[in-house]
Amino acid sequence: MSSQDPDKLFWEIAENMYSDPSVKEGTMMGFKCLRVNGDFFATLDHRNNALIVKLPKSRVSELVENGQGSPFAPNGRVFKEWVSINEIDKKRWKQLLNEAKEFVSSR
């Protein structure tokens, strides 16, 4: 587990993504988030400092099954294409943010 501030880490990684003009900051469920071509792909849950990313259902299931993520279920409703990543890890977060951006861009 990293001692790095999760908010600073998220936005540090996001800053590098802004070189793509289709990536913008927005809001989702009251949280600042990242959008690509207007669609949400990532945010930081300030309630538990977890990275929240949108990925294919099969990838979400894989991450949950191998213990690397948890279902994203605000208010008890599971979002099948979203996963919560609690471990703060710069390399992993960067990989997942890029994966989420690619997934949402391809839709």
DARA-V812335 format. One record per residue. N is the residue number from 1. RES is the residue in three letters. D_LAST is the distance of its C-alpha to the last C-alpha in Angstrom with 2 decimals. Layout:
{{N RES D_LAST} {N RES D_LAST}}
This chain:
{{1 MET 33.08} {2 SER 32.98} {3 SER 35.23} {4 GLN 32.79} {5 ASP 31.83} {6 PRO 28.27} {7 ASP 27.57} {8 LYS 28.86} {9 LEU 26.95} {10 PHE 23.56} {11 TRP 24.21} {12 GLU 25.77} {13 ILE 22.62} {14 ALA 20.56} {15 GLU 23.09} {16 ASN 22.22} {17 MET 18.51} {18 TYR 19.67} {19 SER 20.52} {20 ASP 16.94} {21 PRO 17.31} {22 SER 13.74} {23 VAL 14.79} {24 LYS 17.04} {25 GLU 19.05} {26 GLY 18.86} {27 THR 20.09} {28 MET 18.81} {29 MET 21.48} {30 GLY 24.13} {31 PHE 22.87} {32 LYS 21.95} {33 CYS 18.39} {34 LEU 15.93} {35 ARG 13.03} {36 VAL 10.68} {37 ASN 10.23} {38 GLY 11.79} {39 ASP 9.69} {40 PHE 11.79} {41 PHE 11.51} {42 ALA 15.24} {43 THR 18.73} {44 LEU 22.25} {45 ASP 24.09} {46 HIS 27.52} {47 ARG 29.19} {48 ASN 29.02} {49 ASN 27.59} {50 ALA 24.64} {51 LEU 21.38} {52 ILE 18.51} {53 VAL 15.03} {54 LYS 11.73} {55 LEU 11.11} {56 PRO 10.57} {57 LYS 13.53} {58 SER 15.46} {59 ARG 15.44} {60 VAL 16.56} {61 SER 19.23} {62 GLU 20.36} {63 LEU 20.90} {64 VAL 22.73} {65 GLU 24.79} {66 ASN 25.98} {67 GLY 26.94} {68 GLN 24.71} {69 GLY 22.89} {70 SER 23.45} {71 PRO 21.48} {72 PHE 20.44} {73 ALA 22.47} {74 PRO 23.63} {75 ASN 26.44} {76 GLY 26.31} {77 ARG 22.99} {78 VAL 20.73} {79 PHE 17.04} {80 LYS 15.77} {81 GLU 12.66} {82 TRP 14.93} {83 VAL 17.88} {84 SER 20.98} {85 ILE 22.63} {86 ASN 26.28} {87 GLU 27.67} {88 ILE 27.84} {89 ASP 27.26} {90 LYS 26.20} {91 LYS 25.09} {92 ARG 23.06} {93 TRP 21.47} {94 LYS 20.56} {95 GLN 18.99} {96 LEU 16.96} {97 LEU 15.89} {98 ASN 14.70} {99 GLU 12.95} {100 ALA 11.20} {101 LYS 10.36} {102 GLU 8.97} {103 PHE 6.86} {104 VAL 5.52} {105 SER 5.58} {106 SER 3.81} {107 ARG 0.00}}
